[in-house]
């Protein structure tokens, strides 16, 4: 590695570490901006519905699909809006995986607010984008904008192009 590349790499690390510690890391997420008004399709091995609380619990091999986005988890709680006017939010737990386009993220839990078009992933978040990998405590995905904000204990390996 020549001196110029070493200096450029060191400066990029300095800039990255400054922006990461001040506000978290903002990254693109997904191949496309996601239309959050598309229908939500759910597949699972089991379903339990509670009429009193207006919720449903899907368990075992749960896959949520909406447009190009796929979310899978061991358990997903679906909370409906009042007067059965649609879904308010989805709460996924147990090995959550979110895939959109070429990007994929894993975490312990995720909450999808349908109206806001946001997914908040928490607990050992791992984001894979091609050869790049980032980890953090929390990642908030804004589906309409196709962006994600990562916060808390962010770690990454920057590829220099020299292998």
N, C-alpha and C positions, 0 to 999 in steps of 0.2 A: 504494500500500500504506500503510495507516495505521500509526501508531506502535505500537499494541498488537500488530498482526500482525507487524511487524518485530521487536519484542522477543520475542514467542512463537517466531517462526522462529529467531532467534538462540539462544534458550535450548534449543530442540529440537536444533539443530546441536551445541551444547555438550554436551548429554546424550548424543547419538548418538556424537560423537567420543570421549567419555570411555568409554562402554561398548564401543565398537569397539576402541579401543586396549588396553583391559584384558583383554577376553575374546573378542573377535570379535563378529560379528553373528549373532544367532539369529533365524531367520525361519521362518514356516510354509512348507511345501513340499507341493504336490499338493492335489488336491481332496478326497481321502479318505485315511484311514490305509490303508496297503497291507498285505494279508495276504501274507507272504513264503513261505507254504507252498503257494501256488497253483502250478500247473504253469508251467514256463518254455518258451515257444515261440520257436524260432530260425528265421529265414529268412536265406539268403545265397546268393551265386552259387557259392561254392567251399567245400569242407570237406576238411580233412586230419586224420586220426586217428593218434595215436601210442599203440599198445597198451602199450609199455614204460613210458612216463611217465604213462599214464592221463589223457591230455589230448586235446583236439580244438581245431583252429583253424579258425574261420570267417573268410572274407575276402570282400571286395567286396559292398557293399550289405547289410551285416549289420543285421538288426533283431531285437532281443530284446523279447519281450512277456511281461508277467506281470500279470494283472489289468488295471488301468487304466494301468499304467506301460509306457512304450516307451523303449528305449535303442537308439540306432543308432550305428554306427561303421564305419570301414574294416576293422578287424580285431578279432576277439574270441577270446581264448583261454579255453576252458572247462576248468577243473581239477576232476576228479571226486574224491569221497571214496574212501578205501580200500575194497576189496571191492565196488566199483561200487554203493555205497549212496546215490547221488544226486550232485548238484553241490555242490562245496565253495565255488567262487568263479568269477566271470567277470572277466577282465581285458581292458578295451576300450581301443583306441588308434586314433588317427587321426581327428580331427574327431568327437568324441563329442557326441551330443545326447541329453539325458534329458528326457522329457515325462511329466508326471503332471497330469491335469486341465488347468487353464488355465496352469499354470506350466511353464516350459521353461528348461533350463540347457545350456550348451555348455562344453566343455573339451578339452584335448589328450588326456587319459587319464582312465579311471575304473576302479575296482576295486569289484566288488559281492560282499560277503561274505554268502552266502545265509543261513547260520545266524544271524548277528547282525542281519540285515535292514538292513545299512548299505551305502551307496554313497559312496566317497570319490572326488571329482572333483578333478583337479589340472591345473595349467598353464592360465593365462589363463581362469579360470572366469568365465562371464557368466550371470547369473540374470535372467530376465525374468518379472515378475509384473504383468500388466496394464500400466499406464503406468510402473511402477517398474522400474528396472534397477540391479542391483548387480554389481560385479566384485570378484574376489579371487584370491589364489593357490590357495586350497583351499576346498572345500565338502564337508562330511560330511552326508549325508542319512540320517536315521533313518526308514525307511519305515513302521515300525509306529506311530510317534508322529506322522508327517506333519510333521516339522520338519527344518530344516537349520541347520548352524553354519558360518559363513564366517569364514576367518582369513587374515591376511596381505595387506597392501596393499589394504584394502577401500575401494572408491569407490562412491558413489551420488549420484543427483540426487534431491532431495526435492521432490515436487510440492506447491505451496502452495495450489492451487485457483484461483489467479489466472493466467489464460493470456493 
